């Protein structure tokens, strides 16, 4: 394994671990969902580095494209209005 491959692996491993910890520790659900997308995309990069391009494509299509969009819509539809969003009736 070449030096640049080791550096790329270490960089994306740090991104994966950091964003995964951020998913758990983030108080805002919206930011947590975005960090989940970052974690899932960085796992897809790991698959590409392992020369498993089909699995990486399925990771992006199924998890990032499907599950994350579903989570995003669920968060947008179930959020309670904040103090600025309350309308007078």
PDB file as gemmi writes it, atoms N, CA and C in Angstrom:
CRYST1    1.000    1.000    1.000  90.00  90.00  90.00 P 1                      
ATOM      1  N   UNK A   1       0.851  -1.176   0.000  1.00  0.00           N  
ATOM      2  CA  UNK A   1       0.000   0.000   0.000  1.00  0.00           C  
ATOM      3  C   UNK A   1       0.895   1.237   0.000  1.00  0.00           C  
ATOM      4  N   UNK A   2       0.623   2.147  -0.916  1.00  0.00           N  
ATOM      5  CA  UNK A   2       1.447   3.335  -1.065  1.00  0.00           C  
ATOM      6  C   UNK A   2       1.138   4.354   0.026  1.00  0.00           C  
ATOM      7  N   UNK A   3       2.019   5.308   0.153  1.00  0.00           N  
ATOM      8  CA  UNK A   3       1.874   6.321   1.195  1.00  0.00           C  
ATOM      9  C   UNK A   3       0.629   7.170   0.979  1.00  0.00           C  
ATOM     10  N   UNK A   4       0.330   7.545  -0.272  1.00  0.00           N  
ATOM     11  CA  UNK A   4      -0.846   8.377  -0.525  1.00  0.00           C  
ATOM     12  C   UNK A   4      -2.138   7.624  -0.244  1.00  0.00           C  
ATOM     13  N   UNK A   5      -2.140   6.301  -0.441  1.00  0.00           N  
ATOM     14  CA  UNK A   5      -3.320   5.506  -0.099  1.00  0.00           C  
ATOM     15  C   UNK A   5      -3.532   5.450   1.407  1.00  0.00           C  
ATOM     16  N   UNK A   6      -2.446   5.352   2.147  1.00  0.00           N  
ATOM     17  CA  UNK A   6      -2.541   5.333   3.606  1.00  0.00           C  
ATOM     18  C   UNK A   6      -3.032   6.674   4.135  1.00  0.00           C  
ATOM     19  N   UNK A   7      -2.554   7.760   3.551  1.00  0.00           N  
ATOM     20  CA  UNK A   7      -2.996   9.091   3.974  1.00  0.00           C  
ATOM     21  C   UNK A   7      -4.469   9.296   3.643  1.00  0.00           C  
ATOM     22  N   UNK A   8      -4.889   8.863   2.457  1.00  0.00           N  
ATOM     23  CA  UNK A   8      -6.302   8.988   2.078  1.00  0.00           C  
ATOM     24  C   UNK A   8      -7.186   8.156   2.996  1.00  0.00           C  
ATOM     25  N   UNK A   9      -6.749   6.933   3.323  1.00  0.00           N  
ATOM     26  CA  UNK A   9      -7.521   6.094   4.230  1.00  0.00           C  
ATOM     27  C   UNK A   9      -7.648   6.741   5.602  1.00  0.00           C  
ATOM     28  N   UNK A  10      -6.537   7.255   6.128  1.00  0.00           N  
ATOM     29  CA  UNK A  10      -6.563   7.889   7.450  1.00  0.00           C  
ATOM     30  C   UNK A  10      -7.455   9.127   7.453  1.00  0.00           C  
ATOM     31  N   UNK A  11      -7.427   9.896   6.372  1.00  0.00           N  
ATOM     32  CA  UNK A  11      -8.254  11.097   6.282  1.00  0.00           C  
ATOM     33  C   UNK A  11      -9.737  10.731   6.279  1.00  0.00           C  
ATOM     34  N   UNK A  12     -10.121   9.781   5.438  1.00  0.00           N  
ATOM     35  CA  UNK A  12     -11.534   9.417   5.372  1.00  0.00           C  
ATOM     36  C   UNK A  12     -11.977   8.615   6.595  1.00  0.00           C  
ATOM     37  N   UNK A  13     -11.066   7.897   7.237  1.00  0.00           N  
ATOM     38  CA  UNK A  13     -11.414   7.231   8.492  1.00  0.00           C  
ATOM     39  C   UNK A  13     -11.700   8.260   9.573  1.00  0.00           C  
ATOM     40  N   UNK A  14     -10.904   9.337   9.619  1.00  0.00           N  
ATOM     41  CA  UNK A  14     -11.150  10.404  10.587  1.00  0.00           C  
ATOM     42  C   UNK A  14     -12.464  11.119  10.303  1.00  0.00           C  
ATOM     43  N   UNK A  15     -12.770  11.328   9.023  1.00  0.00           N  
ATOM     44  CA  UNK A  15     -14.039  11.958   8.651  1.00  0.00           C  
ATOM     45  C   UNK A  15     -15.211  11.062   9.055  1.00  0.00           C  
ATOM     46  N   UNK A  16     -15.077   9.756   8.815  1.00  0.00           N  
ATOM     47  CA  UNK A  16     -16.144   8.824   9.175  1.00  0.00           C  
ATOM     48  C   UNK A  16     -16.379   8.793  10.673  1.00  0.00           C  
ATOM     49  N   UNK A  17     -15.316   8.671  11.449  1.00  0.00           N  
ATOM     50  CA  UNK A  17     -15.457   8.608  12.906  1.00  0.00           C  
ATOM     51  C   UNK A  17     -15.952   9.944  13.459  1.00  0.00           C  
ATOM     52  N   UNK A  18     -15.414  11.044  12.957  1.00  0.00           N  
ATOM     53  CA  UNK A  18     -15.836  12.359  13.451  1.00  0.00           C  
ATOM     54  C   UNK A  18     -17.294  12.666  13.162  1.00  0.00           C  
ATOM     55  N   UNK A  19     -17.729  12.360  11.953  1.00  0.00           N  
ATOM     56  CA  UNK A  19     -19.125  12.630  11.622  1.00  0.00           C  
ATOM     57  C   UNK A  19     -20.062  11.656  12.325  1.00  0.00           C  
ATOM     58  N   UNK A  20     -19.622  10.430  12.565  1.00  0.00           N  
ATOM     59  CA  UNK A  20     -20.453   9.480  13.308  1.00  0.00           C  
ATOM     60  C   UNK A  20     -20.623   9.911  14.759  1.00  0.00           C  
ATOM     61  N   UNK A  21     -19.569  10.407  15.359  1.00  0.00           N  
ATOM     62  CA  UNK A  21     -19.678  10.944  16.721  1.00  0.00           C  
ATOM     63  C   UNK A  21     -20.565  12.172  16.726  1.00  0.00           C  
ATOM     64  N   UNK A  22     -20.457  13.001  15.689  1.00  0.00           N  
ATOM     65  CA  UNK A  22     -21.303  14.184  15.580  1.00  0.00           C  
ATOM     66  C   UNK A  22     -22.773  13.842  15.444  1.00  0.00           C  
ATOM     67  N   UNK A  23     -23.095  12.726  14.774  1.00  0.00           N  
ATOM     68  CA  UNK A  23     -24.492  12.293  14.645  1.00  0.00           C  
ATOM     69  C   UNK A  23     -25.080  12.031  16.019  1.00  0.00           C  
ATOM     70  N   UNK A  24     -24.311  11.405  16.882  1.00  0.00           N  
ATOM     71  CA  UNK A  24     -24.806  11.045  18.206  1.00  0.00           C  
ATOM     72  C   UNK A  24     -24.858  12.249  19.134  1.00  0.00           C  
ATOM     73  N   UNK A  25     -23.875  13.133  19.050  1.00  0.00           N  
ATOM     74  CA  UNK A  25     -23.771  14.229  20.011  1.00  0.00           C  
ATOM     75  C   UNK A  25     -24.501  15.504  19.608  1.00  0.00           C  
ATOM     76  N   UNK A  26     -24.906  15.619  18.366  1.00  0.00           N  
ATOM     77  CA  UNK A  26     -25.550  16.841  17.889  1.00  0.00           C  
ATOM     78  C   UNK A  26     -26.955  16.962  18.467  1.00  0.00           C  
ATOM     79  N   UNK A  27     -27.295  18.150  18.941  1.00  0.00           N  
ATOM     80  CA  UNK A  27     -28.621  18.370  19.517  1.00  0.00           C  
ATOM     81  C   UNK A  27     -29.675  18.627  18.436  1.00  0.00           C  
ATOM     82  N   UNK A  28     -29.311  19.283  17.364  1.00  0.00           N  
ATOM     83  CA  UNK A  28     -30.248  19.590  16.295  1.00  0.00           C  
ATOM     84  C   UNK A  28     -30.387  18.386  15.372  1.00  0.00           C  
ATOM     85  N   UNK A  29     -31.614  17.968  15.134  1.00  0.00           N  
ATOM     86  CA  UNK A  29     -31.862  16.776  14.322  1.00  0.00           C  
ATOM     87  C   UNK A  29     -31.442  17.006  12.871  1.00  0.00           C  
ATOM     88  N   UNK A  30     -31.625  18.207  12.376  1.00  0.00           N  
ATOM     89  CA  UNK A  30     -31.264  18.527  10.996  1.00  0.00           C  
ATOM     90  C   UNK A  30     -29.757  18.373  10.781  1.00  0.00           C  
ATOM     91  N   UNK A  31     -28.957  18.922  11.686  1.00  0.00           N  
ATOM     92  CA  UNK A  31     -27.507  18.788  11.565  1.00  0.00           C  
ATOM     93  C   UNK A  31     -27.069  17.341  11.756  1.00  0.00           C  
ATOM     94  N   UNK A  32     -27.753  16.617  12.609  1.00  0.00           N  
ATOM     95  CA  UNK A  32     -27.447  15.209  12.797  1.00  0.00           C  
ATOM     96  C   UNK A  32     -27.696  14.418  11.510  1.00  0.00           C  
ATOM     97  N   UNK A  33     -28.772  14.725  10.806  1.00  0.00           N  
ATOM     98  CA  UNK A  33     -29.056  14.051   9.535  1.00  0.00           C  
ATOM     99  C   UNK A  33     -28.010  14.396   8.482  1.00  0.00           C  
ATOM    100  N   UNK A  34     -27.556  15.636   8.460  1.00  0.00           N  
ATOM    101  CA  UNK A  34     -26.511  16.012   7.503  1.00  0.00           C  
ATOM    102  C   UNK A  34     -25.196  15.305   7.805  1.00  0.00           C  
ATOM    103  N   UNK A  35     -24.865  15.181   9.088  1.00  0.00           N  
ATOM    104  CA  UNK A  35     -23.652  14.458   9.447  1.00  0.00           C  
ATOM    105  C   UNK A  35     -23.764  12.971   9.133  1.00  0.00           C  
ATOM    106  N   UNK A  36     -24.978  12.425   9.221  1.00  0.00           N  
ATOM    107  CA  UNK A  36     -25.181  11.041   8.817  1.00  0.00           C  
ATOM    108  C   UNK A  36     -24.884  10.872   7.329  1.00  0.00           C  
ATOM    109  N   UNK A  37     -25.293  11.846   6.519  1.00  0.00           N  
ATOM    110  CA  UNK A  37     -24.971  11.808   5.092  1.00  0.00           C  
ATOM    111  C   UNK A  37     -23.481  11.839   4.836  1.00  0.00           C  
ATOM    112  N   UNK A  38     -22.762  12.649   5.602  1.00  0.00           N  
ATOM    113  CA  UNK A  38     -21.301  12.704   5.461  1.00  0.00           C  
ATOM    114  C   UNK A  38     -20.682  11.359   5.831  1.00  0.00           C  
ATOM    115  N   UNK A  39     -21.169  10.762   6.907  1.00  0.00           N  
ATOM    116  CA  UNK A  39     -20.635   9.458   7.318  1.00  0.00           C  
ATOM    117  C   UNK A  39     -20.895   8.390   6.265  1.00  0.00           C  
ATOM    118  N   UNK A  40     -22.106   8.382   5.703  1.00  0.00           N  
ATOM    119  CA  UNK A  40     -22.429   7.383   4.687  1.00  0.00           C  
ATOM    120  C   UNK A  40     -21.628   7.599   3.404  1.00  0.00           C  
ATOM    121  N   UNK A  41     -21.407   8.842   3.030  1.00  0.00           N  
ATOM    122  CA  UNK A  41     -20.587   9.111   1.845  1.00  0.00           C  
ATOM    123  C   UNK A  41     -19.129   8.713   2.059  1.00  0.00           C  
ATOM    124  N   UNK A  42     -18.616   8.938   3.251  1.00  0.00           N  
ATOM    125  CA  UNK A  42     -17.222   8.557   3.494  1.00  0.00           C  
ATOM    126  C   UNK A  42     -17.057   7.041   3.539  1.00  0.00           C  
ATOM    127  N   UNK A  43     -18.094   6.316   3.960  1.00  0.00           N  
ATOM    128  CA  UNK A  43     -18.043   4.852   3.877  1.00  0.00           C  
ATOM    129  C   UNK A  43     -18.015   4.418   2.413  1.00  0.00           C  
ATOM    130  N   UNK A  44     -18.744   5.123   1.563  1.00  0.00           N  
ATOM    131  CA  UNK A  44     -18.705   4.819   0.130  1.00  0.00           C  
ATOM    132  C   UNK A  44     -17.306   5.053  -0.435  1.00  0.00           C  
ATOM    133  N   UNK A  45     -16.614   6.054   0.048  1.00  0.00           N  
ATOM    134  CA  UNK A  45     -15.233   6.298  -0.397  1.00  0.00           C  
ATOM    135  C   UNK A  45     -14.336   5.143   0.029  1.00  0.00           C  
ATOM    136  N   UNK A  46     -14.571   4.600   1.217  1.00  0.00           N  
ATOM    137  CA  UNK A  46     -13.798   3.432   1.648  1.00  0.00           C  
ATOM    138  C   UNK A  46     -14.025   2.251   0.710  1.00  0.00           C  
ATOM    139  N   UNK A  47     -15.261   2.056   0.259  1.00  0.00           N  
ATOM    140  CA  UNK A  47     -15.533   0.983  -0.694  1.00  0.00           C  
ATOM    141  C   UNK A  47     -14.799   1.215  -2.018  1.00  0.00           C  
ATOM    142  N   UNK A  48     -14.735   2.449  -2.462  1.00  0.00           N  
ATOM    143  CA  UNK A  48     -14.005   2.753  -3.696  1.00  0.00           C  
ATOM    144  C   UNK A  48     -12.518   2.456  -3.521  1.00  0.00           C  
ATOM    145  N   UNK A  49     -11.982   2.785  -2.354  1.00  0.00           N  
ATOM    146  CA  UNK A  49     -10.559   2.498  -2.114  1.00  0.00           C  
ATOM    147  C   UNK A  49     -10.290   0.999  -2.054  1.00  0.00           C  
ATOM    148  N   UNK A  50     -11.302   0.207  -1.713  1.00  0.00           N  
ATOM    149  CA  UNK A  50     -11.162  -1.250  -1.719  1.00  0.00           C  
ATOM    150  C   UNK A  50     -11.459  -1.847  -3.088  1.00  0.00           C  
ATOM    151  N   UNK A  51     -11.680  -1.004  -4.089  1.00  0.00           N  
ATOM    152  CA  UNK A  51     -11.995  -1.391  -5.462  1.00  0.00           C  
ATOM    153  C   UNK A  51     -13.295  -2.188  -5.542  1.00  0.00           C  
ATOM    154  N   UNK A  52     -14.277  -1.770  -4.736  1.00  0.00           N  
ATOM    155  CA  UNK A  52     -15.623  -2.353  -4.770  1.00  0.00           C  
ATOM    156  C   UNK A  52     -16.577  -1.253  -5.213  1.00  0.00           C  
ATOM    157  N   UNK A  53     -16.458  -0.883  -6.478  1.00  0.00           N  
ATOM    158  CA  UNK A  53     -17.201   0.265  -6.993  1.00  0.00           C  
ATOM    159  C   UNK A  53     -18.710   0.032  -7.003  1.00  0.00           C  
ATOM    160  N   UNK A  54     -19.145  -1.203  -7.265  1.00  0.00           N  
ATOM    161  CA  UNK A  54     -20.582  -1.484  -7.284  1.00  0.00           C  
ATOM    162  C   UNK A  54     -21.198  -1.294  -5.899  1.00  0.00           C  
ATOM    163  N   UNK A  55     -20.513  -1.791  -4.885  1.00  0.00           N  
ATOM    164  CA  UNK A  55     -21.019  -1.623  -3.521  1.00  0.00           C  
ATOM    165  C   UNK A  55     -21.019  -0.148  -3.141  1.00  0.00           C  
ATOM    166  N   UNK A  56     -20.017   0.600  -3.582  1.00  0.00           N  
ATOM    167  CA  UNK A  56     -19.976   2.038  -3.306  1.00  0.00           C  
ATOM    168  C   UNK A  56     -21.141   2.746  -3.985  1.00  0.00           C  
ATOM    169  N   UNK A  57     -21.452   2.355  -5.219  1.00  0.00           N  
ATOM    170  CA  UNK A  57     -22.579   2.969  -5.928  1.00  0.00           C  
ATOM    171  C   UNK A  57     -23.897   2.639  -5.239  1.00  0.00           C  
ATOM    172  N   UNK A  58     -24.040   1.410  -4.785  1.00  0.00           N  
ATOM    173  CA  UNK A  58     -25.263   1.027  -4.072  1.00  0.00           C  
ATOM    174  C   UNK A  58     -25.358   1.747  -2.724  1.00  0.00           C  
ATOM    175  N   UNK A  59     -24.223   1.963  -2.077  1.00  0.00           N  
ATOM    176  CA  UNK A  59     -24.201   2.719  -0.821  1.00  0.00           C  
ATOM    177  C   UNK A  59     -24.736   4.130  -1.053  1.00  0.00           C  
ATOM    178  N   UNK A  60     -24.280   4.764  -2.117  1.00  0.00           N  
ATOM    179  CA  UNK A  60     -24.722   6.125  -2.402  1.00  0.00           C  
ATOM    180  C   UNK A  60     -26.183   6.149  -2.822  1.00  0.00           C  
ATOM    181  N   UNK A  61     -26.578   5.236  -3.699  1.00  0.00           N  
ATOM    182  CA  UNK A  61     -27.956   5.238  -4.190  1.00  0.00           C  
ATOM    183  C   UNK A  61     -28.959   4.869  -3.108  1.00  0.00           C  
ATOM    184  N   UNK A  62     -28.689   3.809  -2.365  1.00  0.00           N  
ATOM    185  CA  UNK A  62     -29.670   3.313  -1.401  1.00  0.00           C  
ATOM    186  C   UNK A  62     -29.646   4.118  -0.118  1.00  0.00           C  
ATOM    187  N   UNK A  63     -28.485   4.242   0.503  1.00  0.00           N  
ATOM    188  CA  UNK A  63     -28.434   4.880   1.809  1.00  0.00           C  
ATOM    189  C   UNK A  63     -28.467   6.394   1.710  1.00  0.00           C  
ATOM    190  N   UNK A  64     -27.548   6.968   0.959  1.00  0.00           N  
ATOM    191  CA  UNK A  64     -27.494   8.426   0.875  1.00  0.00           C  
ATOM    192  C   UNK A  64     -28.680   8.953   0.085  1.00  0.00           C  
ATOM    193  N   UNK A  65     -28.997   8.312  -1.012  1.00  0.00           N  
ATOM    194  CA  UNK A  65     -30.085   8.801  -1.852  1.00  0.00           C  
ATOM    195  C   UNK A  65     -31.460   8.481  -1.319  1.00  0.00           C  
ATOM    196  N   UNK A  66     -31.623   7.355  -0.682  1.00  0.00           N  
ATOM    197  CA  UNK A  66     -32.949   6.945  -0.226  1.00  0.00           C  
ATOM    198  C   UNK A  66     -33.207   7.218   1.239  1.00  0.00           C  
ATOM    199  N   UNK A  67     -32.400   6.618   2.090  1.00  0.00           N  
ATOM    200  CA  UNK A  67     -32.631   6.716   3.529  1.00  0.00           C  
ATOM    201  C   UNK A  67     -32.431   8.140   4.026  1.00  0.00           C  
ATOM    202  N   UNK A  68     -31.389   8.809   3.561  1.00  0.00           N  
ATOM    203  CA  UNK A  68     -31.140  10.160   4.041  1.00  0.00           C  
ATOM    204  C   UNK A  68     -32.216  11.135   3.575  1.00  0.00           C  
ATOM    205  N   UNK A  69     -32.714  10.984   2.366  1.00  0.00           N  
ATOM    206  CA  UNK A  69     -33.808  11.835   1.897  1.00  0.00           C  
ATOM    207  C   UNK A  69     -35.069  11.567   2.706  1.00  0.00           C  
ATOM    208  N   UNK A  70     -35.322  10.301   3.035  1.00  0.00           N  
ATOM    209  CA  UNK A  70     -36.468   9.962   3.878  1.00  0.00           C  
ATOM    210  C   UNK A  70     -36.339  10.604   5.255  1.00  0.00           C  
ATOM    211  N   UNK A  71     -35.150  10.542   5.834  1.00  0.00           N  
ATOM    212  CA  UNK A  71     -34.923  11.183   7.139  1.00  0.00           C  
ATOM    213  C   UNK A  71     -35.100  12.687   7.024  1.00  0.00           C  
ATOM    214  N   UNK A  72     -34.602  13.277   5.954  1.00  0.00           N  
ATOM    215  CA  UNK A  72     -34.728  14.716   5.759  1.00  0.00           C  
ATOM    216  C   UNK A  72     -36.185  15.136   5.677  1.00  0.00           C  
ATOM    217  N   UNK A  73     -36.988  14.423   4.906  1.00  0.00           N  
ATOM    218  CA  UNK A  73     -38.408  14.754   4.822  1.00  0.00           C  
ATOM    219  C   UNK A  73     -39.106  14.550   6.154  1.00  0.00           C  
ATOM    220  N   UNK A  74     -38.750  13.499   6.880  1.00  0.00           N  
ATOM    221  CA  UNK A  74     -39.356  13.267   8.189  1.00  0.00           C  
ATOM    222  C   UNK A  74     -39.010  14.386   9.159  1.00  0.00           C  
ATOM    223  N   UNK A  75     -37.785  14.853   9.129  1.00  0.00           N  
ATOM    224  CA  UNK A  75     -37.378  15.949  10.010  1.00  0.00           C  
ATOM    225  C   UNK A  75     -38.107  17.225   9.628  1.00  0.00           C  
ATOM    226  N   UNK A  76     -38.216  17.490   8.325  1.00  0.00           N  
ATOM    227  CA  UNK A  76     -38.873  18.722   7.887  1.00  0.00           C  
ATOM    228  C   UNK A  76     -40.361  18.714   8.213  1.00  0.00           C  
ATOM    229  N   UNK A  77     -40.997  17.556   8.157  1.00  0.00           N  
ATOM    230  CA  UNK A  77     -42.432  17.486   8.397  1.00  0.00           C  
ATOM    231  C   UNK A  77     -42.799  17.436   9.873  1.00  0.00           C  
ATOM    232  N   UNK A  78     -41.889  16.984  10.714  1.00  0.00           N  
ATOM    233  CA  UNK A  78     -42.217  16.826  12.125  1.00  0.00           C  
ATOM    234  C   UNK A  78     -41.600  17.873  13.033  1.00  0.00           C  
ATOM    235  N   UNK A  79     -40.882  18.816  12.476  1.00  0.00           N  
ATOM    236  CA  UNK A  79     -40.281  19.859  13.313  1.00  0.00           C  
ATOM    237  C   UNK A  79     -41.349  20.761  13.896  1.00  0.00           C  
ATOM    238  N   UNK A  80     -41.155  21.122  15.157  1.00  0.00           N  
ATOM    239  CA  UNK A  80     -42.046  22.084  15.785  1.00  0.00           C  
ATOM    240  C   UNK A  80     -41.601  23.483  15.370  1.00  0.00           C  
ATOM    241  N   UNK A  81     -42.540  24.382  15.155  1.00  0.00           N  
ATOM    242  CA  UNK A  81     -42.138  25.731  14.768  1.00  0.00           C  
ATOM    243  C   UNK A  81     -41.397  26.421  15.905  1.00  0.00           C  
ATOM    244  N   UNK A  82     -40.344  27.118  15.545  1.00  0.00           N  
ATOM    245  CA  UNK A  82     -39.567  27.868  16.517  1.00  0.00           C  
ATOM    246  C   UNK A  82     -40.256  29.179  16.869  1.00  0.00           C  
ATOM    247  N   UNK A  83     -39.624  29.984  17.693  1.00  0.00           N  
ATOM    248  CA  UNK A  83     -40.244  31.252  18.103  1.00  0.00           C  
ATOM    249  C   UNK A  83     -40.487  32.219  16.928  1.00  0.00           C  
ATOM    250  N   UNK A  84     -39.632  32.179  15.903  1.00  0.00           N  
ATOM    251  CA  UNK A  84     -39.789  33.072  14.770  1.00  0.00           C  
ATOM    252  C   UNK A  84     -40.845  32.556  13.789  1.00  0.00           C  
ATOM    253  N   UNK A  85     -41.132  31.256  13.819  1.00  0.00           N  
ATOM    254  CA  UNK A  85     -42.025  30.656  12.836  1.00  0.00           C  
ATOM    255  C   UNK A  85     -43.502  30.644  13.269  1.00  0.00           C  
ATOM    256  N   UNK A  86     -43.782  31.053  14.477  1.00  0.00           N  
ATOM    257  CA  UNK A  86     -45.151  31.033  14.971  1.00  0.00           C  
ATOM    258  C   UNK A  86     -45.927  32.162  14.324  1.00  0.00           C  
ATOM    259  N   UNK A  87     -47.060  31.846  13.748  1.00  0.00           N  
ATOM    260  CA  UNK A  87     -47.880  32.866  13.097  1.00  0.00           C  
ATOM    261  C   UNK A  87     -49.078  33.192  13.969  1.00  0.00           C  
ATOM    262  N   UNK A  88     -49.519  34.422  13.883  1.00  0.00           N  
ATOM    263  CA  UNK A  88     -50.679  34.838  14.665  1.00  0.00           C  
ATOM    264  C   UNK A  88     -51.952  34.454  13.907  1.00  0.00           C  
ATOM    265  N   UNK A  89     -52.941  33.974  14.659  1.00  0.00           N  
ATOM    266  CA  UNK A  89     -54.215  33.611  14.033  1.00  0.00           C  
ATOM    267  C   UNK A  89     -55.334  34.460  14.543  1.00  0.00           C  
TER     268      UNK A  89                                                      
END                                                                             
